[in-house]
Amino acid sequence: MKTKINWGTAIVIVFIGFISFILFFVIKMNTNKKFEHDLVTEEYYKKELAFQQEIDAEKKGNDLINNIIIKQHQGGLIVTFPLDKNYSDISGTIYLYRPSDKKMDFSIPILLKTSEYLIPNDIIHKGRWDIIINWKYKNDTYLFKKSITY
């Protein structure tokens, strides 16, 4: 005996197949660690409130005649602070952000013995890095941002 499938049954089977297909991928994307994505920053809203101060500090840094220079060197990454500023009066933080993996992010307090600071090769892995240097000279706050591929 041969059974025929009518149009109504075929449409129901196609819908069930399509819904099953979509549900499979939704569940796979939500449970697989490979597809896990985090927020760009943990305290996004808190950081957003201080955004205008950040804009002002970055503009002040960009207006400097001599701004920070970042160079790759065989020993690591050299951050050179403006030579017209007394390096002993400079303080702040160097923050290296890895967009692809937040576990690689780190920050370094600025403690200068010269106008240059070396970030050694052993703590910087190859790939893209966003460098944010938040620094103070006397009572002025400056901000320097740069993206590099190391």
Secondary structure, DSSP 8 states (H G I E B T S, - for coil): ------HHHHHHHHHHHHHHHHHHHHHHHHH-GGG----SSTTHHHHHHTHHHHHHHHHHHHTSSS--EEEEETTEEEEE--TTS-GGGEEEEEEEE-TT-GGG-EEEE---SSSEEEEEGGG--SSEEEEEEEEEETTEEEEEEEEEE-
